[in-house]
Amino acid sequence: MLFAKKTPEEKMEKMIKRNDWGELSQYVFDTKENKLALAKALAKSDSQQSIDLLLRLADDKDEDVVFATCETLRQVGDDHDTADLLTILQKLPQSETKLRDEISRTVAELHKRM
């Protein structure tokens, strides 16, 4: 199809290539589906703007969004991002064991990249 409709993730990838960070930042406050698409699309960039958006998503209330974000951070993040993740981890209640474990795993993997 010549004019096939693009998925949200494809649209976001195009915005990443254009460095349209202002428009992309709006997705941080959008639907769960768009947040998940954003987390996946941001794997295409390791720029500081991309990392900043991922760190905002890492502080989301939805477990699936945090898991997708951590997966992407393990791909494009580095040791410098761990301080923000540790701050998020400190705010999480002890009862959120799955989220705490996922963020801890991400911090550990990013520390190994030193």
C-alpha positions as CSV (number, residue, x, y, z in Angstrom):
1,M,0.0,0.0,0.0
2,L,1.3,3.4,-1.0
3,F,-0.3,5.4,1.9
4,A,-0.4,2.7,4.6
5,K,-1.0,4.2,8.0
6,K,2.0,4.2,10.2
7,T,2.0,2.7,13.7
8,P,2.6,5.1,16.6
9,E,6.0,3.5,17.1
10,E,6.9,4.2,13.4
11,K,5.7,7.8,13.8
12,M,7.8,8.2,16.9
13,E,10.9,6.8,15.2
14,K,10.5,9.4,12.5
15,M,10.3,12.1,15.1
16,I,13.5,10.8,16.8
17,K,15.3,11.0,13.4
18,R,14.1,14.6,13.1
19,N,15.1,15.4,16.7
20,D,11.6,16.5,17.5
21,W,11.9,16.0,21.3
22,G,9.2,18.5,22.2
23,E,6.6,16.5,20.3
24,L,7.9,13.2,21.6
25,S,7.8,14.4,25.2
26,Q,4.0,14.7,24.9
27,Y,3.7,11.0,24.7
28,V,5.1,10.6,28.2
29,F,1.7,11.7,29.4
30,D,-0.4,9.9,26.8
31,T,-2.1,6.5,26.8
32,K,-0.4,3.3,28.0
33,E,-0.2,2.1,24.4
34,N,1.6,5.2,23.3
35,K,3.9,5.2,26.3
36,L,4.9,1.6,25.5
37,A,5.5,2.6,21.8
38,L,7.6,5.5,23.0
39,A,9.7,3.3,25.2
40,K,10.4,0.9,22.2
41,A,11.0,3.7,19.7
42,L,13.5,5.4,22.0
43,A,15.7,2.4,21.7
44,K,16.7,3.9,18.3
45,S,18.6,6.7,20.0
46,D,21.1,7.0,22.8
47,S,21.0,10.8,22.9
48,Q,20.6,12.6,26.2
49,Q,17.1,13.8,25.1
50,S,16.1,10.2,24.6
51,I,17.5,9.1,27.9
52,D,15.7,12.0,29.6
53,L,12.3,10.8,28.2
54,L,13.1,7.2,29.2
55,L,13.8,8.3,32.8
56,R,10.5,10.1,32.9
57,L,8.8,6.9,31.7
58,A,10.6,4.9,34.3
59,D,8.7,6.9,37.0
60,D,5.4,5.9,35.5
61,K,2.6,4.3,37.6
62,D,2.0,1.5,35.1
63,E,4.2,-1.6,35.6
64,D,4.2,-2.5,31.9
65,V,5.5,0.9,31.0
66,V,8.3,0.7,33.6
67,F,9.3,-2.8,32.4
68,A,9.4,-1.7,28.7
69,T,11.4,1.4,29.7
70,C,13.9,-0.6,31.7
71,E,14.4,-2.9,28.8
72,T,15.2,0.1,26.5
73,L,17.5,1.7,29.1
74,R,19.5,-1.5,29.3
75,Q,20.1,-1.1,25.6
76,V,20.9,2.6,25.3
77,G,21.6,3.8,28.8
78,D,24.9,4.0,30.7
79,D,26.3,4.3,34.2
80,H,25.3,8.0,34.4
81,D,21.6,7.2,34.4
82,T,21.7,5.0,37.5
83,A,21.4,7.9,40.0
84,D,18.0,8.8,38.5
85,L,16.9,5.2,38.6
86,L,18.0,4.8,42.2
87,T,15.9,7.9,43.1
88,I,12.9,6.3,41.5
89,L,13.7,3.0,43.3
90,Q,13.8,4.8,46.7
91,K,10.3,6.3,46.1
92,L,8.8,2.8,45.4
93,P,7.1,1.1,48.3
94,Q,8.8,-2.1,49.5
95,S,5.6,-4.0,48.4
96,E,6.3,-3.2,44.7
97,T,8.8,-6.1,44.6
98,K,8.6,-6.8,40.8
99,L,9.2,-3.1,39.9
100,R,12.0,-2.8,42.5
101,D,13.7,-5.9,41.1
102,E,13.4,-4.7,37.5
103,I,14.8,-1.3,38.3
104,S,17.6,-2.9,40.4
105,R,18.4,-5.2,37.5
106,T,18.7,-2.2,35.2
107,V,20.9,-0.3,37.6
108,A,23.2,-3.4,37.9
109,E,23.5,-3.9,34.2
110,L,24.2,-0.2,33.6
111,H,26.9,-0.3,36.2
112,K,28.6,-3.2,34.4
113,R,29.1,-0.9,31.3
114,M,31.6,1.3,33.0
